Amino acid sequence: MLTSCVAKRATTTTFVVEHTNYGWSVWVGTERMGLFVTQRQALDDVKKRRAELAAKGKRSSVVVTGSEPVTAGRRFSHTYWSRR
């Protein structure tokens, strides 16, 4: 009897976090996993998904493209909101 041992190569799930005109998209391959307002929200979601994969013994990586736009903060004029 002849037997052979074939080692399976572990696949790595790659999460892509990219800045779009609509917010931050999280992709795995061609499947969009979510769309978020901030980069932090997108990365938190990826962190949760990676922890789930790690618990199953699976490998993953993250690729981030783009950067969070720099804003001076949100300031609203009180007179704009008041009704006089």
DAJOSUL-V379261 format. One record per residue. N is the residue number from 1. NEAR is the number of other ideal C-beta (glycine too) atoms within 12 Angstrom. D_FIRST is the distance of its C-alpha to the first C-alpha in whole Angstrom. Layout:
# DAJOSUL-V379261
n,near,d_first
N,NEAR,D_FIRST
N,NEAR,D_FIRST
This chain:
# DAJOSUL-V379261
n,near,d_first
1,3,0
2,4,4
3,5,7
4,6,10
5,6,13
6,6,16
7,6,20
8,6,22
9,7,26
10,12,28
11,14,31
12,17,35
13,25,37
14,24,40
15,33,44
16,28,47
17,37,50
18,27,53
19,23,57
20,21,58
21,10,61
22,12,61
23,22,59
24,33,56
25,29,53
26,35,49
27,26,46
28,25,42
29,13,41
30,9,44
31,13,44
32,21,48
33,25,47
34,26,51
35,20,54
36,24,57
37,18,60
38,18,59
39,26,57
40,16,57
41,20,56
42,33,53
43,25,52
44,20,52
45,28,50
46,33,47
47,19,47
48,19,47
49,27,44
50,26,42
51,14,42
52,17,41
53,23,38
54,16,38
55,11,38
56,13,34
57,10,33
58,17,33
59,16,35
60,25,38
61,19,41
62,26,45
63,18,47
64,22,51
65,17,53
66,17,57
67,12,59
68,18,61
69,14,64
70,7,67
71,8,70
72,6,73
73,6,73
74,6,74
75,9,78
76,9,80
77,8,83
78,9,85
79,8,88
80,9,85
81,9,84
82,8,87
83,6,90
84,6,93
